[in-house]
Amino acid sequence: MSQRRRAIALIVAPLALLVSLLTWGVSSPQGSSPDEHYHLASIWCADGIVPGVCEQGSAPQYRSVRADIAEASLCFRRHPDQSAACVVDDARMVETDQANWAGEAYPPVFYSVMRMFIVPDDVGLSVLILRSLNAVLYVGLLTALFFLLPRRLRPPMIWGAALTIVPLGAFLIPSINPSTWAILSATGLWVATWGYFVERRLTRRILLGALAVTFLVMGAGARSDAAVYGVLAMIVGTVLGFERSRRFLLSAILPVALTAVAVAFFFTSGQSAIVSASTASTDAPLALHQLAFLDLKLLPELWAGVFGTWGLGWLDTTMPGSVWVTTIAMFSAVCFWALRRGDVRKWIVTTGVAASLVVVPMFILLHDGVIVGQYVQPRYIYPLIILFAGVVVIGFQRPGLGLNRTQLLVVAAGLTVANSVALHVNLRRYVTGVDVPGFNLDLAVEWWWNAPITPLGVWALGTVATAVLAGILVRAAWSAREDAEAIQASSVVPRA
């Protein structure tokens, strides 16, 4: 690109990504993300007992919160034919034990930060503010990371995010589910650590180290499993940045210290019980070896669920084949193509992350004595999928991975169409319920925000923003030289 076009692209690309995520953020009502009643109550009570906001219940494990927090999703969750029209403002204070009162299950950082931005007497507005905030954090921090990284480290981060974001990431990033920070951490921490080791300019090294700290604290402070994934991400970055020098040993102090922080976050939250025998299942339906054999056969369903084979929200918004067939095909094609190049470090980290995609979910499934589909959901292992997509594309000199223009356009068009269809389906599910067919989301509207833009307008805006982003990335990645080299190579006729 010319310098002027490049400057415009560097401004427009993050704005397009932000707009795309914001359209997802308004595509569903309060209570629509997984366990949102739990997370809303946890946010409202993050400052402790506050009259009219979070009050002490009749027993120590109970709190009283607004009814439209504790009961918002009851009328539509797991009923895809039911629109969100049944959700109404209800300021009654009702008792609930469904929340994270004192870090019993989740680390408190995410809830404490979200608490600062709510409007206590307007749940719907608060949800929109928090969803927008998390979209801004995702785009803002990754954009800062992009500019700080050495150029050769930027493509793996972008490919890792782009190949895995539709549809689960697009839905969860602009949400109030703590998974939003886990996704951000998985996308940025490993490459920030890598950049921290290889960057020679002191100011940039310091800033990359600061971003690594930010990503680790955000992930581990939102979900304890993200603390584990954070340690894995830092190991990946350390291996990729390894060198035999005193400088490297001194630099390694940071990831070692952050590992200690991650361990502290993990063991101070209730989710750490997964590593103890106290929560192990004693009434598994099958013998351990039988359960292991069955879960191993079913395990790929969890991986595929990230790409849309499992429903969004309360697992009740089913994605059509045009979404998950496309996203799985694009992910698989690029990853398979990327295996053609790499060095020893790439193969070490790729093998390690691939192994974790088997070991981590299998440990949880066998520990809890459950079968795939009963407890562990795709969003729990989604950060590992992001990490795998990022490390597998390492080793190419150019951002296009050696793909020609046609191949890049196919990937970009496929992901854009898949995102557009998924957004339309998600809107339809809440605007009218899935029992109302048709393309026009503005007909027979049963639920919508009090906003000047219509459901169909939101879908169109999200589709255009995604297409603009995809176009910019293709233009930046494609090289006429690569196309010429590919054509030349294909025209060579081997001698007999």
N, C-alpha and C positions, 0 to 999 in steps of 0.2 A: 504494500500500500504506500501511497504518497504520505508524507509527514502530516499533511492536513487531514486526509481521510483517516489515518491511523488515530489522530487525536480525537476526531469525532467518534470513531468506533469505540475508543476507550471510555468515552462518556456515555454513549447510547447503550452499549452492551449491558452494563450493570443496571441502568435505568429500565431497560426492557425486561431483564430478569426480575427486578423488583415489581414491576407492573404485573408480570405473569403470576408471581407468587401472591400478590395482593388480590388478584381476581379469584384465586383459590381460597384465600382467606375469607372472602365474603360469600362464597358459594354454598355455605352451610350455616345453620343456626347455632346458637349456644347449645352445648350438650352433645354436639355431633361427633367430636373426636373421641377416641377410646377412653373410657372411664372419666369423661370430662366432669361429671358431677363430683367425683373424688378430687380432681385437681382444682376445680373452682373453689370448693370448700376449703381446701388446703391453702389456697392463695388468700381467701378472705380471712382466714384465721392465722395467717403467718405472723401477725403482730400480737398474738395472744387474745385474751378476752377484751373485746371492745363493744360497749353497749350499742345495740342496733345493727352491728356488723357481724360479730361472732360472740355469742354468749354461752356461758356455762350451761350444760344440759343437766338432766336429772341424775346422771352418774358421771364419774370421772372420764369415761371413754366417750361421752356424748358432748356435742356442741349444738347450739341452735344457730342456724343460718337461714337466709331467705329461701322460701320455697322454690323460687325459680332458679336457685342454685342446686339444691338437693334433689329436686324432682323434675328438672327441665327436660331431660331426655326420656322420661318414663313413657310418655305418650307415643313416641315414634320409634324408639330404638328396637331393632330387630323386627320392625314392621315396615318394609320398604314401600308398601303401597300407601302408607300414611305420610302425608306431607308434614311440614313443620308448623302448619297453621295452628296446631294444638298447643304450641308454646306461647304462654302469656306471661306478662309481668305479674309477679305475685310476691308481695313484700311480707307475707306472713312468715314468722319465725318458726321453723320446724326443727325437730331434733334429728341428728344423724350421727352415726359412728363411722361414716365413710369419708375419711380424710386423714391427712398426715399431721396429726396434732403436734407431735414433738420429734419428728424424724424417725418414727417407728418403722417406716418402710423406705421412704425416699430421703436423700440428703435435703437439707432445708434451703440451700442457696437459691435454687430456681424459684421457689415459692416466695422467698423474701424479696427478691428483685421484682417479680411480677406484682407483688402487693403494692409497691410504690406507685404503680401506674393505673390502678383501678379507680373507677368512680363507684363508691360503695352502694349507692342507691340506684344504679343503672347497670344491670348485669349485661344486657345486650351491647351497650356502648363499650363497656369494659372489655368484653370479649373481642370486639373489633380492634380496640386499641392494642391489646396484648398480642393478637395475631399479627397486626401490622408491625409492632415492635420487633417481634421475632423474625419477621421477614427482613426488616431493615438490618438487624444484627447479622443475619446470615449473609446478606449481600454486602454490607459494609465491611465486615471483618475479612471476608474472602477477597474482596476487591483490594483492601489494604495489603493482604498477603500476596496477591498477584503482583502488585507493583514492587514489593520488597524482594521477591524471589529472584534469583538469577534466571535468565530467560529459559534455559534448558529445563528448569524444574517446573515451569508453569503448565505445560501441556498435560503432564500426568494428573495434576490437580483438577484441571478442567474436564479431561476425559472421564476421570473417576466420578465426578459429580454428574456430568451430562448423561452418561450411559445408565445411571441408576436412579435418577430423580423422578421418572414417570412410572406409575402414578403415585406411589406411596410417599416419596419425599415431597412432591409438590403439595400433597394434602397435609403432611405432618409439619413441614417447616413453618408455614404461617398458621400455627395452632397454639393452644395453651397446654399441650401435652409435653412433659419434660423431654420426650424423645426429640423434640426440635433442637435442643442444645446438644444432645448426643449425636445427632446427624451432623451438625456444624463441627463438632469436635472431631468426628471421624473423617470429615472432608479436609480439614485444615491442619490438624496436629502433626500428622506424620511428615507432611511436606514442609511444615514450618520447622520441625526438628532437623530435617535433612538440610534445609537452607541455612539454618543456624550453624551447622557444622562446616558447610562448604563456603559460605560467604566470607570474603576476606576484608571487606570494608567494615570497620568497627561499628559505625552508627547503624548500619543495616543489620549487623549481627545482633546488636542489642535489641533492636526493634523486633527482629524475628524471634529472639528469645522471649521477649515480652508477649508476643502473639502466642507462642507455644504455651506459656504460663496461662494465658487467657483461655485458650482452647481446652487445656487440661482441667482448669478449675470449673469452667462452664459445664463440660461434660460430666465430670465426677461430681459436681455439685447439683446435677439434675437427676442422674440415675447412677446407682452403684455399679451396674454392669458396664456403664460407659467409663468408669474408672479402670476396669479391667481392660477394656478396649483401648483406653488411653495409654496404658503401659505397653500394650502390644504395638500401638502406633509409634511410640517413642523408640521402641526396640528396632522397628523397621527403619525409622529415620536415622538412628545411630549406626546401624549396619551399612546403610547406603552412604553415610558420610564418613565412614571409618578411614583412618589413615594412621600410619605408625609415626606418631609425633607427640611431643610434650603438649603442644597446642591442643590436640584432640583430647588428651587425658584431662586437661584443665577444663575444656569445654564440656566434657561428659559429666561434670559436677551438676550441671543444670538438670538433665534428664534423670539423674539419680535422685536428686532432691525432689523432683516432681513425682517420681515413682513413690517416694515416701508419702507425699501428699495424697496421691491416688489411693494408696493402701489405707491411709487414715480415713479418707472419705468412705471407702468400701466397708471397713469394719465398724464404722459408727452409724450405719444405717441398717434397717431391718432386713434388707435384701441380702445382706451378707450371710444370712442363715442358710443359704443354698450350699455353702461349703461345709456345713456341720452335719453331723449324723442326726441331730435332734429333729430336723424337718424331713428326713428321708421317709419315703413311703414304706409302710409296712403291710399294705393291702393291695399291691400291684396285681393287675388281672392276669399276668403271665409270669413265668419264671424269668429270671434276669436274662439268661441267654436267649430265650424266646422273644422277650421284649426288645433286646438289642437287635436281633435279626430283623424284626418287624420295623423298628424305627429306622434302621439303616436303609431299608427299602423305600420308606416313605420320606426320608430326609430331604430329597430334592424338592418336595412340595413346599417346604419352608423357603428354600432359595427362590423358587419360582414365584412364591407369594409376594415378594418384593416388587415384582414386575406386573402384578395385577391379577394373578390367578386366585388370590384371596380378596374378599371385599374390603372396601374402605370403611372408615368410621367404626361402627359397632359390628363390622364384618358383614353388614347387610346391604352395602352398596356394591353390587356385583358388576365387575368390569366385563365388557364384551370381548370376544376374541380379537377384534381389531386392535385392542389395546395390548393385551398380554402377548399375543403372538408376535406383534411388531417389536415390542420392547425386548422380549427374550431373544428374538432373531438379531436385533441390532447389537445387543450386549454380547451375545455368543460370537457373532461374526467378527466384531472388532477384537475381542479378547483372543480368539483363535488366530486371527491375523497377527496380533502382537506377539505371539509366541515364536515368531520367526527370528526375532533378534533379542539379544540380552547378554549380560555377562554373569559371572558367578554370583555377584551380589543380588542381581535381579532374581536369579533362580532360587537363592536362599530365602529371600523375603516372600517371593510368590508362593513357594512351597509352604512356608510357615503360615501365611495367611490362609491358604487353601486348607491346610490341616486344621486350623482353628474353626473353619466353617463346618467341619465335621465334629471335632472334639467338643467345642463349647455347647452346641445344642444337644448332642448326645449325652453329655454329662448331666445336663439339666433334666432331660427326658428320663434317663435311667434313675437319677437321684430321686425324682418325684414319682417314678413309677407310672408314667403316662405315655400315651401314644401320640404321635404327631397329629396335631389338630385339636387336642384336648386342652393344652395349656400354653405351650410355647408358640408364639405368633411370629410371623415374618419380621415385624418391626423390631423384635428383640435382637435379631442377628443382622438387621439392615446395615449397621455401621461396618460390619465385616465385609459385606458385599461392596460397599463404597471403597473400602481400603483395598480389596482385591482388584477392583477395576482400575484403581490408580496405579498400583505397583506393576500390574501386568503389561502396561503400555510403556514402561520405562525402557530406554535403550535405543530410541530413535532420534536421529539428529534434527529432524524437522517436526513441527507440531502436527502435521497431517499424517504422521505414522507411515508415510510412503503410499497412502491411499491416493488414487487419482481423483480428479474433480467429480466424475460420475459417482464413484463410491462414496465420497464425502457428502454429495447431494442426497444420495439414497439414505444415508444414516440421518442426516439433518431432517429430511422430509418425513422419514418414518417416525422419528421421535416427536416432531411437531404435530403430525396427524394424531399420533397416539395420545399426546397431551390434550389436544383439542377435543377428541372423543371422550376422554376420561373426565375432563372438566364439564362437558355437556351432560354426561351421565350423572355426575355428582350434583349438578344444579337441578336436573330433572327430578332426582330422588327426593329433594327437599322442597322444591317449588310446588310440585303437584303430587308427588309420589310416582313410582315407576309404572303404575297402572294407567297413566295417561300417556299415550304414544305421541309421536310427532316431533318435528324439528323445532318449531316455533315455541320457545320457552315463555313467550309473553302472552300466550293464550291460556285461559283458564287458570290464572295464577291464584294459588291458595295461600302461599306464604312468600313474603319478601321483606327485606329491610326497608325502613323509611328513608329511601335514598332516591336521588334524581335519575340514576341509571337503572335500566331494566335488567332482568336476568339474561335476556338475549344479548343485550349490550355488553354485559360483563363477559359473556362467553366470547363475543367477537373481539373485545379488547384483549382478553387473555390469549386468544389464538393469534392475533396480529403481533402482540408483543413477543410471543414465543418464536414466531416465524422470523421476526426482525433479529432476535438474538441468534437464532440458528444461522441465518444468512451471514451475519457478521463473523461468527466463528468459522464458517466454511471459507469465507473470503480470506480470513487471517491464516487459516491452516493450509489452504491450497497453494501449491507452488507450480507455476508453469514448467519449471525445470523438472519437477518430479513427474509430471505428465509426459514430458518429452522423453525422460529416461525410461518410463514404463513402456511407452510406444516403441522405442528403440529396442528394448529388451525383447518385447513380444514379436518383433519383426525379424529377429535373428534366426536363421534356419541352421540347425546344427549339421555339421558335415557328417557324411556317412563314414 
